[in-house]
């Protein structure tokens, strides 16, 4: 299920959603038919089919993240919250490796095989070479060269949390790289270390419900957003 041709902020009811079959991305109803050269439903279809343990896929054209897909600087976590899901560095999907002669080379994931190739980028090389099915990917976020990024989650709140913090992490890293270059002392940027990554991953799941409930409340009072179904809150972990 994805939003139709409306901008996301204007999606407000079930009639604004399109449904597609998981196997091949075919529309469930005539209402869900989209122009094949424009739709990127295969981003979602490819990942949800490949990894049955995930429940949500977010695709973003964040201007903060795109430079890390083209600039030759690995996208690495600079602080604890995104460190819990970005890992040591996010892979970059290169769609040019999958073009054929008759493809429109517009960087869009608008073919079934492009979606499958993107989904495989969420795996390490060892798992990519294996035919074994995995419920969840090795990577939670993958950059797309000259396009944006895609991330996954086991729930909508978790996936949204990861998407927001991917953008914020890119902003922090870009600032750190700029400051380091301006200092001219070649000290390098201090990224989150390996043990810190592991410990951050173990603790951040208790954070995203609080963030989600705040964001849902903010959207609920913003007159731009109208949602006939309301906004679901997420139970927060009990302290103590």
C-alpha positions in Angstrom: 0.0 0.0 0.0 1.3 3.4 -0.9 0.0 6.9 -1.3 -1.3 7.7 -4.8 -0.3 10.7 -6.9 -1.3 13.2 -4.2 1.6 14.8 -2.2 1.9 12.9 1.1 0.7 15.8 3.2 -2.6 15.8 1.3 -3.3 12.1 1.8 -6.3 11.9 4.2 -8.5 8.9 3.6 -8.4 5.3 2.3 -9.4 6.6 -1.1 -6.1 8.3 -1.3 -4.2 5.1 -1.0 -3.2 2.6 -3.7 -2.9 -1.2 -3.1 -0.6 -3.5 -5.0 0.1 -7.2 -4.9 3.3 -8.1 -3.1 4.5 -10.6 -5.6 4.9 -8.4 -8.7 3.5 -4.9 -7.8 0.4 -5.3 -10.0 -2.5 -3.1 -8.9 -5.3 -4.6 -6.8 -8.0 -2.4 -8.3 -8.2 -0.2 -11.4 -8.1 2.8 -9.1 -4.6 1.8 -8.1 -3.2 1.9 -11.7 -0.3 4.4 -12.0 1.9 5.4 -14.9 4.6 2.8 -15.1 7.3 5.3 -16.1 6.6 7.4 -12.9 5.6 5.1 -10.1 8.2 3.9 -7.6 6.0 1.3 -6.0 8.7 -1.2 -6.7 10.8 0.3 -3.9 8.2 -0.8 -1.4 7.2 -4.0 -3.2 10.8 -5.2 -3.6 11.7 -4.7 0.1 8.4 -6.0 1.6 8.6 -9.1 -0.6 12.3 -9.8 0.1 12.1 -9.2 3.9 8.8 -10.4 5.4 9.8 -9.2 8.9 9.5 -5.5 7.9 6.2 -3.7 7.9 7.0 -0.2 6.5 9.3 1.3 3.9 10.1 5.0 3.7 11.6 6.7 0.6 12.9 10.2 0.8 14.5 12.8 -1.5 16.1 14.6 1.4 18.5 17.3 0.2 20.6 16.8 3.3 21.3 13.1 2.4 21.7 13.2 -1.4 25.2 14.8 -1.2 26.4 11.7 0.6 25.2 9.6 -2.3 27.4 11.5 -4.8 30.2 13.2 -2.9 32.6 10.4 -2.2 32.2 10.7 1.6 30.7 7.6 3.3 27.5 8.3 5.2 28.4 7.4 8.8 26.7 8.0 12.1 28.0 11.0 14.1 25.8 10.5 17.2 24.1 7.9 19.2 20.5 7.9 18.0 21.1 7.3 14.2 24.1 5.1 15.2 21.6 2.5 16.3 20.4 1.8 12.8 22.8 3.4 10.3 25.6 1.1 11.3 29.3 1.7 10.3 28.3 3.2 7.0 25.2 3.1 4.8 25.5 1.4 1.4 24.8 3.4 -1.8 22.7 1.9 -4.5 24.0 2.5 -8.0 21.1 2.1 -10.5 23.3 2.5 -13.5 24.6 -1.0 -12.9 21.2 -2.3 -13.8 20.1 -0.3 -16.8 19.6 -2.1 -20.1 19.6 -0.5 -23.6 15.9 0.4 -23.7 15.5 1.7 -20.2 14.7 5.3 -19.4 17.7 6.3 -17.3 15.8 8.7 -15.0 17.2 7.2 -11.7 13.7 6.0 -10.7 13.0 2.6 -9.3 10.2 2.1 -11.9 10.9 -1.5 -12.8 10.5 -4.8 -10.9 14.2 -5.7 -11.4 15.3 -2.3 -10.1 13.3 -2.9 -6.9 14.8 -6.3 -6.5 18.3 -4.9 -7.0 17.7 -2.2 -4.4 16.4 -4.7 -1.9 19.6 -6.8 -2.4 21.6 -3.7 -1.5 20.2 -3.9 2.0 22.2 -7.2 2.5 25.8 -7.7 3.2 27.9 -9.3 0.4 27.8 -12.6 2.3 24.0 -12.7 2.6 23.6 -11.4 -0.9 25.5 -14.5 -2.2 23.2 -16.8 -0.3 19.8 -18.0 -1.4 18.6 -18.2 2.2 15.5 -16.1 3.0 16.0 -13.5 5.8 13.1 -11.9 7.7 15.0 -8.6 8.0 17.8 -6.9 6.1 21.4 -6.4 7.3 21.1 -2.6 6.7 18.2 -0.4 7.8 19.0 2.5 5.4 20.4 2.6 1.9 21.3 5.7 -0.1 20.4 6.0 -3.8 22.9 7.8 -6.0 21.6 11.1 -7.1 18.1 10.3 -5.9 17.7 10.1 -2.1 17.5 7.2 0.4 15.2 4.4 1.5 14.9 2.9 5.0 12.8 0.2 6.5 11.2 -0.6 9.9 9.2 -3.2 11.7 6.5 -0.6 12.2 5.4 2.7 10.8 6.6 4.7 13.9 10.1 3.0 13.8 10.5 3.6 10.0 9.5 7.2 10.4 11.9 7.7 13.3 14.7 6.2 11.2 13.8 8.5 8.2 13.8 11.6 10.3 17.1 10.8 12.0 18.7 9.8 8.8 18.2 13.4 7.6 19.3 14.9 10.9 22.4 12.7 10.9 23.3 13.9 7.4 23.1 17.5 8.6 25.3 16.9 11.6 27.9 15.0 9.5 28.0 17.7 6.8 28.6 20.3 9.5 31.3 18.3 11.2 33.1 17.7 7.9 32.9 21.4 7.1 34.3 22.4 10.5 37.0 19.8 10.2 38.0 21.1 6.8 37.9 24.7 7.9 40.3 23.9 10.9 42.9 22.7 8.4 44.5 20.4 11.0 43.5 17.0 9.4 42.2 15.7 12.7 39.4 13.9 11.1 35.7 13.6 12.2 35.0 11.5 15.2 32.3 9.0 14.3 30.4 6.6 16.6 32.7 3.7 17.4 31.8 0.0 16.9 30.9 -0.8 20.5 28.9 2.4 20.7 27.0 1.4 17.6 26.0 -2.0 19.1 25.0 -0.4 22.4 23.1 2.4 20.7 21.1 -0.2 18.7 20.1 -2.0 21.9 18.8 1.2 23.5 17.2 3.4 20.8 14.0 1.3 20.5 12.9 2.8 23.7 13.2 6.3 22.2 11.2 6.3 19.0 7.7 5.9 20.6 8.2 9.2 22.4 9.3 10.9 19.2 6.4 9.4 17.2 3.8 10.5 19.8 5.2 14.1 19.7 5.2 14.2 15.9 1.7 12.8 15.6 0.4 15.4 18.1 2.1 18.2 16.0 0.6 16.9 12.8 -2.8 16.6 14.5 -3.0 20.4 15.2 -1.5 21.5 11.9 -4.3 22.7 9.6 -2.4 21.5 6.5 -2.8 17.9 7.5 -6.2 16.2 7.6 -6.6 12.6 8.4 -10.0 11.0 8.5 -8.6 8.0 10.3 -7.0 9.9 13.2 -3.5 9.3 14.6 -2.4 6.2 16.5 -0.1 6.7 19.5 2.5 4.2 20.5 2.8 3.0 24.1 6.0 4.3 25.7 8.3 2.1 27.7 7.7 2.2 31.5 10.5 3.8 33.5 12.0 2.1 36.5 
